[in-house]
Amino acid sequence: MIVDAILLLFQGILNVLLAPLSVLNIAIDFVSSIPVITSFLQVVAYVIPWSNILPLIILSIAIISFRTVFTLIRTVWNFIPFV
């Protein structure tokens, strides 16, 4: 319950900070020009239970991103000559 409140607070802060970006809508549509890929993606989206898998995908991407940023910060910190 405490974690939910913290995440809700974090989500609210992010929504306020990212609200100006809601005006931007950039889309590049490469897939619709190739009907074979479009039909394959439609079948995959129909078969896979996205509501169950999406949190795992997001968690994996978040962990990889955190590790990448942390490693980048450590690398920059090691290059600072006075440390």
Secondary structure by P-SEA (a helix, b strand, c coil): caaaaaaaaaaaaaaaaacccccbbbbbccccccaaaaaaaaaaaaccccccaaaaaaaaaaaaaaaaaaaaaaaaaaacccc
